[in-house]
Amino acid sequence: MSHSSLGTAEQLRDPNYTPPLAKAIPLGIQHVLAMFVSNVTPAIIVAGAAGFGFGSDAGAMGFPDMTYMIQMSMLFAGIATLLQTITLGPVGAGLPIVQGTSFAFLPIMIPLVAGKGPDALSILFTGVLLGGLFHAFLGLFIGKIRFALPPLVTGLVVTMIGLALVKVGIQYAAGGVPAMGKPEYGSLLNWSAALVVIFTTLGLKFFTRGMLSISAVLLGLIVGYIYALTVGMITVEGIARNWQFAQAFALPTPFKYGFEFSAAALIGFCLMGFVSAIETVGDVSGITKGGAGREATDAEISGATYADGFGSAIAGIFGGLPNTSFSQNVGLIAMTGVMSRHVVTIGAIFLIVCGLIPKIGAIIRTVPIEVLGGGVIVMFGMVVAAGVSMLADVDWSRRNMVIFAISLSIGLGLQLEPNAVQYLPDTLRILMTSGLLPAATIAIVLNLILPEELAAEEVSGGHAGQNK
């Protein structure tokens, strides 16, 4: 698809330009394919942590709940994306920003629901609602607090998000969570399904171009799904049963799981909302630079943050998870050179339609946990890699090395050994053992209080010593 057939160079850099519909629709669906797996995976992981079943033959436990959460992931990703592209007063950037369910909140959400079944969902979604409102509030002054989050802090936070999740990917590839007591946990059959997904994804990503490369993870999961079907990990009868019992059309239910306040959930979602807001600032800047060759305006950054927060809050009301801007779609805009927000609007409408059809969620739910594990190993590894890439911009003075070392050691250490703080109050214990929040807090505080001039003196002193 050449640029000349889409419009002039000036038109392609204009967010308000609409390419011919025959070209705009495939471009919009391309955006959905690039984010689809990442968007529904958090809902599957949270539902699995709560104790709901996986696969077509996993039994009735949690079938409606997991399907509903997958459905809400699609629906409210589409609605939040529409807030960004169409805008509603000051809400929305008026740019081609694709919203989706955020991985960043998983280290907070998993401990809140782990093994507690549907009873924990009222606390979870109340936290999503209140955290989303706080996130939207940040839009009032987000530009003024960026100084507190240099690459040292943001790179550490993103790296910690990935490190907190890689264990989940390995557990899923091996067959679930060890506590589930599956005798086949870690079997060659389980790992073979995950490896089929990983190798297919890598092959498509690096040896193909265009749509095949962009949707490599999605296609890898499809190939893994077919493999699982051929080796008997799932059955056609089980898939048909899921399809049969799911509704053809359903509207979301407000406060489906009730409303229950938890201080741990509130603090966790608010702090992660802060991190997510900074991520969105980076994505907005990436879109305007890559697509239009200019810096983002204050109004665009504020509007994007409002849409982030209100999109998450609305999702929380109906049983959806927090939303954030998706970085992979920023790269897609830079690659295609099409800056049109209306193209992304088409993708958003497609997501909304999918979210209103529970049968789609029911089919996604039949993906075996081992197949999903192969996909998330790739995705979570890429999160770590993105964090390391951000850390490459850091000036590694002794000051910055100490900040990084202490933050990482305490954050990762508490996550690996949660019993070390078993006597803390429940709320504080959950926050401390997330790993991410203590690491982020320590890094932000130390970066603000340790004087920069010490790093400068260290460098000049070192040079003086070398000259003696």
N, C-alpha and C positions, 0 to 999 in steps of 0.2 A: 504494500500500500504506500504509494509515493506521496511526498508532501505536496507536490503540485496538484494531485487529485483531491487533496483535502482542503486546500486553500492557499493563499499567498503566505509568505513568511510573516508578514505583519499580522494577518488574521490569526495564524496559529499561535501567536504570542498574546492574543487578546482573550481574557477569560470569558468575555461575553459573546464570542463568536461561536456559531453552531455549524459544524461541518455538515455536508449533505447527509441526510438521514441514513442512507444505505451504508455510509462509512461510520457514522456516529454510533449506531447500534452495536456493531461488532467491537468498536473501541470501548464502549461502555461495558459490554459483557467481559471484555478482556480485563478490565479493572476488577470485576467480580472474581474472575478465575484466579487472579494474582493474589487475592486476599481471602478466598473462601475457606480454605482449610484452617488458616490461622484464626479466622473469625469464629468458627464453631468449636475448635479444639478446647478453649478454656471451659466452655459449658460442659463438654464431655468429661474433662478432668475433674471439675468441681463435683459433678453428679457422681462420678466414680468414687471420689474421695468420701462422699456422703454415704456411699454404700449401695448405689443403684447399679443394676446389672449392665453388662456389656454383651454385644453380639446378638445374633438372631435367636440363639437358643439359651439365653441367659436367664430365662424365667420371667415371671411377671414383676418381680421386685423393681420398683422404680421406673417401669416402662413409661407410664404417662409423664412422670416428672422429668426424666432425661429428655424425652421427645419434646416436651414443652420448653425446656431450657434451650435446646438447640433451635427450636422455632423462634424463640424470643431473640436469640443471638442474631439471626438473619433479619428479623423484622426491625429491631431497634438500631442495628448497624445502618440499615437503609434510611430510617427516619433521621438519625443523627447526621448522616451524610447529606440528606436533603436540607437540614438546618445550615450546613456549611455552604452548599452550592446555591440554594434559592435565597437563603437568609430570612430572618424574621426580626425586623427592626435592627437593633445592634447585635443580635445573635447571629453568628455565622460570618465567615470571612469573605464570602462571595468568590471563592476560589475552588479549583477542582481537588478538594480534600476528601479522601475516602476515610470514613470512620469504621472502626471495627472493635470487637471485644478485646480488651487489653490483657496481655500476658503478665504485665507488671504487677497486677493485683493478686496473682495466684499465690505468692508466698504468704499473703494475708488471708486469702479466702480458704485455702486448704485446711489450715489449723482450726478455723472457725466451724467447719462442717465435718471434719474427719470422723467417720464412723457413726455419725449421729443421725443419719437418715433425714427424712423430711422435717423433723423437728427443728433442725438448725437453720432451715432456709428462711424463716421469719427474721432471725437476727442478721443473716447474710444480706437479704434484700433491703432491710431497713438501713443497714450500713451503706449499701450502694446508693440509696436515695439521699441520705444525709451527706455522704461524702461527695456526691455529685453537686449538691447545692453549694458546698464549700468550694469545690472546684470551679464552679461558675463565678463565685465571688472573687476568686483570684484574678479574673479577667479585668477587674477594676484597676489593678496595679501590677500586672505580671511583668510588664516591661521594666519596671523600676527595681525588681529584685533579682534580675538576671545576674547581677554582679556577684551574688552569693553562690552561684553555681557555675564555676569555671569547668573546663574539661576534666580536671582532676576529680571533681565531685560527680559530675554527670556520667563520666566514663566508669567510675567505680560503681555507681548505682546500677547502670545497665549491666555491667559484668556480674554484679551480685545477683541480679534478677535471673540471668542465665545459669549461674552456679547453683542457685536455689532450686532450679527446675531440672537440671540434667539427671538427677537421681530418679525423677518421675519418668523420664524417657526410658532409662535403662529398665526400671521396674516393669513398665508397660511392655517393652520388647520381650522381656523374660516371661510375661504372662499375667501381669497385674501387680498386686501388692502382696508381699510375702505373708502378711497377716491374714490374707484370704484363705491360706492353707491349701492351695492347689498342689497336688502331688507332682503335676507336670511343670511346675514353675521352673524356668530356666532350661527347659528341654530343647533339644536341637530343632524340633518341629516349630516351637514358638519363635526361636531365634531366626529360623529360615524365613518365616513370613516377614519379620522386621527387616532382615537383610535384603530381601527382594525389593522392598520399598526403598531402602537406602540406595542400593546400586542403580535401580531404575531412575530415581530422582537425580543422582549424580550424572548418569549417562545423558539424560535429557537436558540437564542444566548446562553441561559443558560441551556436548557434541551436537546440539541442535540449535536452531535459531527461531526467532519469532514466538508464536503462541506456544509451541512445544516447550521452549525454554522457560518462558514466563510462568507457565502453569505446571512446572516440573513436579512440585510436591503433590499437587492434586492428581496428576496422571500417575505418579508413583504409588499413591494410595489406591487408585483404581486397579493398577496391575497387581498390587498386593492383595486386594480384595478378591480378584479373580483367582489368584494363587490359593488363597485361603479356602475358596469355594471348591477348587479341584482336589485339595488334600483333605477335605472333610472338616475343616475348622468351623465352617458355617454350612448350613443346608438351605437348599432352595425352599423347602417347606417352612423353615423358620423365617426366612425373608418374606415369603408370601403371607405368613401369619401376621407379621408386623404391619405389612402393607394393608391387610384386610381390616385390622382392628383400629388403625389410625383414621381420623376423620379426613374428609376431603377438603374441608374449609373450617377454620375456627378463628374467632377473634380473641385477643388476649384478655385476661381477667385481672382487674386491678386488685392489688393486695391479696393475690391468690393464696399466699402462704402466711398472711397475717402481718402484724407490725409488732416488733419486739426490739427494744433498745438494748444495746450492749456498748459499754465504754470502749472495750477492746476493738470492736468493729468500727466504731466512730473514729477513734484516734488513728487506727490503721488506714482506713479509707481516706481520711483527710490528708494524712502525710503522703500517701501514695498519689493522691490527687495533685499534690504539689509537684511531685516528680513527673507525673503525666503531663501537667501543664507545661513544664519546661520542654518535654519531648515534643509537644505540639508546636511550641515556638520554633524549635529547630526544623520541624517538617514544613511549617509555613514559609520559613526563610528559604528552605531547600526548593520549594515549589516556585517561589517568585524568582529566585536566582536561576534555577535550571530551566524554567519554562518561559520566563519573561525577561530575564537578564537585569533584574532590579532588586533592590532591598524591599522587604515587606514593610508595609506601613503600620503605625501603631493601631489604627482602626482594624486592620486585618488580623493582627495578633490578638487584640482584645476580643474581636468577634469570634475567632476560632476557639479561644479559651471558653467563652460563654457557651458555644455550641457543644464543646467537649463536656462541660459540666452539666448543662441542662439535658443533653442527650443521655448521659449516665443516670441522672435523677429520674427522668421519665422511664427509662428502662427498669430501674429499681422498683418503681411502682407496680410494674406488670410482670416482674420475675425475670428481668434481663440483667446481665452483668455489665460492669463499667465499660464505657467506650473511650477510645482514644484515636488519634489520627494514625494511619498506617504508613510506615516509612517505605514499604516495598512499592506502594503506589506512587510515592514521590519519585522514585527511580524510574518507574514506568513512564511518567510524564516527561522526564528528561530524555528518555530513550526514544519515545514516539515523537516528541516535539510538539504535542497537541496540548495546549493550555486551557482548552474550553471546559468551563465548569458544567456546561449542559451535557457533555459526554458523560461525566461522572453522575449527573442527575439520572441519566438513563440506567446506569448501573445500580443506582440507589432504588429505583422503581422495581428493577428486577429482583433485588434482595427483599423488598417489602412483599412482593407477590409470593416469593418462596416462603417467607415467614408466616404467611397466612394459610399455608397448605401443610398441615401436620404430617401428611404422608411423606413429604421430603425429609422431615426430621426423623421419622420412623425408619426410613431406609438408612440415613446416616448413622443412626444408633446401632445398626446391625454390623458396622465395621468392627472386626475383632480387635481387642485391646492390643494384641501383638502387632497388628498392621498399623494401628494408630501410633504405637511406640516407635516404629521405624520412621514415621513422619515427624514426630516431635523430637526425636534425637537430632534430626537435621535442623529443625526450627530453633530448638533451644541452644544448640551449638552455635547457630548464626547469631543469636542474641549475645552470647559471650564474645564472639568475634567482633560484633559491632561495638561492644564496650571497650575491647582491647584497641580497636581502631581509634576510638575517641581518646583513649589514654595516650596514643602515639603523639598527640598534640601537646602533651604536658611537658613543661620544662622540669626535668627530673633532678632538681636540687635536693640537698639532704632534707630540707624542710618538707618538701612535697613527698619524698620517699617515706619519711616518718609518719606523715598524715595517712598515706595510703596503707602503710604496714599496720598501724594500730587499728585503723577502721576495718581493714580486711580480716585481721586476726581475730578481733573480738566478734565481728558480725558473723563470719563463717564458723568460728569456733563454737559460738552459742547455738548456731543452727545444727551443727554436727553433734553437740552434746547438750541437749535441752535439759537434762536432769541437773545440770550445774546450777540452774536457777529454779529448782523445783519448789523452794520455799517462798518465792515471791508471790504476791497476790495474783489471781488468775489472769486479770486483764494485763498486768505488766509482764507476766510470764509469756503470754501469747505473743505480745509485741516484741519482746527481747529474743525469743527463739525463732522469729521469722528470719533472722539473719540480716535481712535487707534494711530494716528500720534502724537498728543500732549502728550499722555501718554507715548509712546515709547521715544520721544525726551526728555521729562523731566526726565524720569528714567535714560536714558543713560548719560545725562549731569550731574545730581546730583550724580550718581554713580562714575563718573570720578573726580568730583571736591570736594566732601565731603571726608575728610581724614578718612582712615580706623582706624588710631590710636585712634580716638575719641571713636570708638566702643570698642577697647581694654581697654582704660582708664575707660570707663563706667563699664566694667565687673570687672576690678581690683578694682575700687573704690567701687563697690557694695560689693565685697568680704571683703574689708577693713572695710566698715561700719558694715557688719555682724559680724566681729571679735571683734568690740569694746564692 
